[in-house]
Amino acid sequence: MSAVTYTDKIVRPSKTASAAKKGFFARFLEAVVAARMEQAEREYARYVQVNGRDPVA
């Protein structure tokens, strides 16, 4: 059995791998998560404003 190792001087990563575009569902899921996070932050701020105290602290 043998092992072969390479350094970055010999093998360079391809440019296409780093420039790969995210797929539709990955972008869609990312947008859904961001929207829900913003909604949660708005609801949290509203709760603090209405009740006058931070429920976490």
C-alpha positions in Angstrom: 0.0 0.0 0.0 1.3 3.5 -0.8 0.2 7.1 -0.3 0.7 10.0 -2.6 0.6 13.5 -1.3 0.5 16.7 -3.4 1.3 20.3 -2.5 -0.5 23.3 -3.9 2.5 24.0 -6.1 1.7 20.9 -8.2 -2.1 20.6 -8.0 -4.2 23.8 -8.1 -7.9 23.8 -7.5 -10.0 24.4 -10.6 -11.5 27.8 -11.1 -14.9 26.3 -12.0 -15.3 24.6 -8.6 -15.0 27.9 -6.7 -17.1 29.8 -9.1 -19.9 27.3 -9.1 -23.4 28.8 -8.8 -25.7 27.7 -6.1 -28.7 25.7 -7.3 -32.3 27.0 -7.2 -33.4 25.1 -4.1 -30.3 26.2 -2.2 -30.9 29.8 -3.0 -34.7 29.4 -2.2 -34.0 27.8 1.2 -31.5 30.5 2.0 -34.1 33.2 1.2 -36.7 31.4 3.3 -34.4 31.1 6.3 -33.4 34.8 6.0 -37.0 35.9 5.8 -38.0 33.9 8.9 -35.0 35.2 10.8 -36.0 38.8 10.0 -39.6 38.0 11.1 -38.4 36.5 14.4 -36.3 39.6 15.1 -39.3 41.9 14.4 -41.5 39.8 16.7 -38.9 39.8 19.4 -38.5 43.6 19.2 -42.3 44.0 19.3 -42.5 41.8 22.4 -39.8 43.9 24.2 -41.6 47.1 23.2 -45.0 45.9 24.4 -43.9 44.3 27.6 -41.1 46.6 28.5 -38.6 43.9 29.4 -36.3 41.4 27.7 -37.5 37.9 28.2 -34.1 36.4 27.6 -32.1 38.6 30.1 
